[in-house]
Amino acid sequence: MQQSEHQLGVIAAIGAYLIWGVLPLYWKLLEPVSAGEVLAHRIIWSLVIMILILTVRKQLLSGWKELVSIFTHFRTAIGIILASCVITINWFVFIWAVNSDRVIEASLGYYINPLINVLLAMLFLKERFTRWQAVSVALALSVLPS
């Protein structure tokens, strides 16, 4: 990887974390609007922006072809639909939590989520971790409130 690509990746990561950190303040401003309505706007505007990006990059046609290809394979289509449902529930709960003054609980949920994913990987995928990975998980678990 070139140095400029690495720097761009670091800048993108910092930007993403800054946006993620400020997002609850934005959702709080939208408190009078229902979480479902905010979510609907988020989904629709995400679609519009992705279509614009694909159009500008001259990849709109290939994007539609790939979408059709995904939905011609039953298992892939089911996986995409289930993932879409899960992320929709995730977004809804986060927006609702912020508007219901449950930011700390939502943050804790986002903190615990990777730990649960690690546990599920160990149980169902029979993953084994290195010593440093186990230390990382132990440290993360040690700071959870009792």
Stockholm file with secondary structure:
# STOCKHOLM 1.0

chainA/1-146         MQQSEHQLGVIAAIGAYLIWGVLPLYWKLLEPVSAGEVLAHRIIWSLVIMILILTVRKQLLSGWKELVSIFTHFRTAIGIILASCVITINWFVFIWAVNSDRVIEASLGYYINPLINVLLAMLFLKERFTRWQAVSVALALSVLPS
#=GR chainA/1-146 SS CCHHHHHHHHHHHHHHHHHHHHHHHHHHHTTTSCHHHHHHHHHHHHHHHHHHHHHHTTCHHHHHHHHHHHHTSHHHHHHHHHHHHHHHHHHHHHHHHHHTTCHHHHHHHHHHHHHHHHHHHHHHSCCCCCHHHHHHHHHHHHTSCC
#=GC SS_cons         CCHHHHHHHHHHHHHHHHHHHHHHHHHHHTTTSCHHHHHHHHHHHHHHHHHHHHHHTTCHHHHHHHHHHHHTSHHHHHHHHHHHHHHHHHHHHHHHHHHTTCHHHHHHHHHHHHHHHHHHHHHHSCCCCCHHHHHHHHHHHHTSCC
//
